[in-house]
Amino acid sequence: MNNAILTITSLLNEERCYAEIRNLRWPSGVTCPHCESDNIIKKGHHDKQVVRQRYLCNGCGKRFDDLSETIFASHHQPITVWVLCLYLMGLNISNAQIAEELDQNLSDTQQMCSALRDMVNKKKYAHTAGRSRI
């Protein structure tokens, strides 16, 4: 990973946000979330999120994308909304305030906040158990 300073405003750009996700998720290069093979080819982009790269694993033949097998998969909010939600959570404001700031419905925001808290807790647990993994 490069030594560039990561700021919230830089992550508001969808392309930079996906690039950072790739860097964090696959620091040594893309691997299949199903079989962990690195014999991967790029296979187009997501229909509605054009920066979201699709891949084909030559090891197991399965298709996946940048968000497959993550908490962000199968949700309709753009990745930048997730990043802003996490940032606002760090400011310790309520889910209702976060929903208002993001112009999101409260139940969607509560689901996002819950998923993000679970992810942070799992990360903390894995780190304290000596298994730090993104």
C-alpha positions in Angstrom: 0.0 0.0 0.0 1.3 3.5 -0.8 2.0 6.1 1.8 -0.6 8.6 0.6 -2.7 10.2 3.2 -6.3 8.9 3.1 -8.9 11.6 3.7 -12.7 11.4 3.8 -13.0 13.8 0.9 -10.7 11.5 -1.2 -13.1 8.6 -0.6 -16.1 10.6 -1.8 -14.9 9.8 -5.2 -16.3 6.3 -6.2 -13.3 5.4 -8.3 -10.8 6.2 -5.5 -13.1 4.4 -3.0 -13.1 1.2 -5.0 -9.3 1.4 -5.6 -8.9 1.6 -1.8 -11.2 -1.3 -1.2 -9.1 -3.4 -3.7 -5.9 -2.3 -1.9 -7.2 -3.2 1.5 -8.9 -6.4 0.4 -6.1 -7.8 -1.9 -2.8 -6.1 -1.0 -0.9 -8.8 -3.0 -3.3 -8.9 -5.9 -6.8 -10.1 -6.6 -7.7 -13.6 -5.3 -10.9 -15.5 -5.6 -13.1 -15.3 -2.5 -14.3 -18.9 -3.2 -11.1 -20.9 -3.8 -8.4 -18.2 -3.1 -6.8 -18.8 -6.5 -4.8 -15.8 -8.0 -5.5 -17.1 -11.5 -8.0 -14.3 -12.2 -9.0 -12.3 -15.2 -11.0 -9.1 -15.3 -14.4 -9.6 -16.8 -16.1 -6.3 -17.3 -17.9 -4.0 -14.8 -21.0 -3.9 -12.8 -24.1 -2.7 -14.8 -25.0 0.2 -12.4 -21.6 0.8 -10.7 -19.2 1.2 -13.6 -16.1 1.4 -11.3 -17.0 -1.9 -9.7 -14.7 -4.5 -11.4 -16.0 -8.0 -12.2 -13.6 -11.0 -12.3 -13.6 -14.6 -13.5 -11.6 -17.2 -11.5 -9.7 -19.6 -13.8 -9.2 -21.9 -10.8 -12.8 -22.6 -9.9 -14.7 -20.9 -12.8 -16.7 -18.7 -10.5 -17.4 -15.0 -11.1 -17.1 -12.3 -8.5 -16.6 -8.6 -8.1 -14.9 -6.1 -5.8 -17.6 -6.4 -3.2 -18.4 -10.1 -3.4 -18.4 -11.9 0.0 -18.2 -8.5 1.8 -20.7 -6.6 4.0 -21.2 -4.2 1.0 -22.5 -6.9 -1.4 -26.2 -7.1 -2.1 -26.9 -3.6 -0.8 -28.3 -0.8 -3.0 -26.4 2.1 -1.4 -23.4 3.4 -3.3 -20.0 2.6 -1.7 -19.5 6.3 -0.9 -22.6 6.3 1.3 -21.1 3.3 3.3 -17.9 5.2 3.7 -19.7 8.4 4.9 -21.8 6.3 7.2 -18.7 4.8 8.8 -17.2 8.2 9.1 -20.3 9.6 10.8 -20.5 6.6 13.1 -17.0 7.6 14.3 -18.3 11.0 15.3 -20.6 9.1 17.7 -23.9 10.5 16.3 -27.2 8.7 16.3 -28.5 6.5 13.5 -31.3 8.9 13.0 -28.8 11.8 12.5 -26.7 9.7 10.2 -29.8 8.8 8.1 -30.7 12.5 7.9 -27.1 13.5 6.9 -27.0 10.8 4.2 -30.5 11.4 3.0 -31.3 7.8 3.6 -34.2 6.0 5.2 -33.7 5.2 8.9 -34.1 1.4 8.5 -31.5 1.3 5.7 -29.1 3.3 7.9 -29.7 1.1 10.9 -28.9 -2.0 8.8 -25.7 -0.3 7.5 -24.6 0.8 10.9 -25.3 -2.7 12.4 -23.3 -4.4 9.6 -20.4 -1.9 10.0 -20.3 -2.4 13.8 -20.3 -6.2 13.3 -17.4 -5.9 10.9 -15.4 -3.6 13.3 -16.0 -6.0 16.2 -15.0 -9.1 14.1 -11.9 -7.2 13.0 -11.0 -6.3 16.6 -11.6 -10.0 17.7 -9.5 -11.3 14.8 -6.7 -8.9 15.7 -6.7 -9.7 19.4 -6.7 -13.4 18.5 -3.7 -12.9 16.3 -5.6 -13.3 13.0 -5.8 -9.8 11.6 -7.6 -10.1 8.3 -9.5 -7.5 6.2 
